Amino acid sequence: MATINGNYNNLAAGYLFPEIAKRAKAFLEKNPGIQIMRLGIGDTTHPLPKELIARMKEGVEKLAHKETYTGYADNSFGMARLRKAIADRYRGWGCPIHDTDIFVSDGAKPDSANIQSIFGLNNVVAVQDPAYPVYVDSNVIAGRGGTWDGIRYAGLVYMPCTEENGFFPALPDKKVDLIYICSPNNPTGAVATKEQLKAFVDYAIANKAVIIFDAAYAAYISDPSLPKSIFQIKGATSCALEINSFSKEAGFTGVRLGWTVVPQELAAEDAVPGKIQTLWMRRQNTMFNGASNIAQEGGIAALSPEGSKGCKAVIDYYMNNARIIKQGLEKIGIKVFGGINAPYIWLQTPGKMDSWQFFDKLLTETHVVGTPGVGFGPNGQGYFRLSAFGHTENVQKAVESVQKNLKI
Ligand SMILES: *Cc1c(COP(=O)(O)O)cnc(C)c1O
């Protein structure tokens, strides 16, 4: 008699994006011919820099000849050239990271969902509230969620990110074991300072906790005083691992390429240094067969001087969109956060409207679609996420429509 993993029945989310699509569709059916403007999507829209395209074409060409053809790699951790290029970047920032600490993958979403599987089910998990939904959902599926009361999972520790704390949480007020931090943050656009990260690193070392740091938007940081990696904090290699991706940095959301840094020194209560890295190697070799060799050639190109210049130009383009949105909304008196070192604008709904009420109002009055903040956690209630991804002319049109048509 086969049975299912009943933890899936305990998942509350999965509701956000389908609900957005449903409401947009219903609006279009009632108002045929109206053009909806999307400022809600966390997906890149710009073509890839030409250096990356050229290198991926070379990667395809290698597959066409018996002298250069490659199939499976010896292990699933990534090409040596790519691991070195990624590690070189960390070393350039002064982080003590070795090539062999880098594990190339098909993206940060799978890694951030899979990483919990190498930790015990009795670990207490802390998440930022609001947060990228994968951290909560992957732990619920594993069975760490506990009961859902309609707002929160009883088994998880929520760390509120509010206007008062600049959307970066205080240390947990009880002992936790696994701590997810995303900086620059999706959805709030907040970026942790070195001091803020140091407090978490000190906490993790004192409590033998492990920090799972998602740096998917590190390339969007322009302020040189802000850390792009948790490994810029002294001691972090003993208590943190870091997940990153070429998706937002190089437009690889469809190409698929990411990496996780699991430092050799990383330790836990029952794991001497080296053990956690060995477990991740074991997990990846057992359940993953390596990232596409074509994508990896593109990743190497993205990290080259020419390639990274091309990626930076695209990021500047998106960040100009962010500026247009931020300034455009501020002009009509809306309180906005983020959008300076991150491609997300986190706005406070006018008149303390709830997130979904504002979604409907924005859609019906301005034809703009965004993402209700409450979909990212209870403390997202009363907030709304707009994304800077998109073509500038469309972003401009959307902002003009909000300025002209939103009744506040
Ligand atoms: C987009 C995003 C990722 C990237 O996921 P990929 O699977 O690499 O495309 C990871 N974390 C956050 C917070 C994101 O927003």
The ligand as an SDF file (V2000), in Angstrom:
LIG
                    3D

 15 15  0  0  0  0  0  0  0  0999 V2000
   15.7060   34.2580   -8.0130 C   0  0  0  0  0  0  0  0  0  0  0  0
   16.1930   33.8060   -6.6980 C   0  0  0  0  0  0  0  0  0  0  0  0
   17.0550   32.7280   -6.6020 C   0  0  0  0  0  0  0  0  0  0  0  0
   17.6190   32.1110   -7.8460 C   0  0  0  0  0  0  0  0  0  0  0  0
   17.1480   30.8690   -8.1320 O   0  0  0  0  0  0  0  0  0  0  0  0
   17.6890   30.0670   -9.3640 P   0  0  0  0  0  0  0  0  0  0  0  0
   17.1650   28.7060   -9.0920 O   0  0  0  0  0  0  0  0  0  0  0  0
   19.1760   30.1150   -9.3540 O   0  0  0  0  0  0  0  0  0  0  0  0
   17.1180   30.6630  -10.6170 O   0  0  0  0  0  0  0  0  0  0  0  0
   17.4930   32.3390   -5.3480 C   0  0  0  0  0  0  0  0  0  0  0  0
   17.1210   32.9910   -4.2430 N   0  0  0  0  0  0  0  0  0  0  0  0
   16.3160   34.0580   -4.3060 C   0  0  0  0  0  0  0  0  0  0  0  0
   15.9840   34.7810   -3.0680 C   0  0  0  0  0  0  0  0  0  0  0  0
   15.8180   34.4790   -5.5350 C   0  0  0  0  0  0  0  0  0  0  0  0
   14.9990   35.5230   -5.5980 O   0  0  0  0  0  0  0  0  0  0  0  0
  1  2  1  0
  2  3  1  0
  2 14  2  0
  3  4  1  0
  3 10  2  0
  4  5  1  0
  5  6  1  0
  6  7  2  0
  6  8  1  0
  6  9  1  0
 10 11  1  0
 11 12  2  0
 12 13  1  0
 12 14  1  0
 14 15  1  0
M  END
$$$$
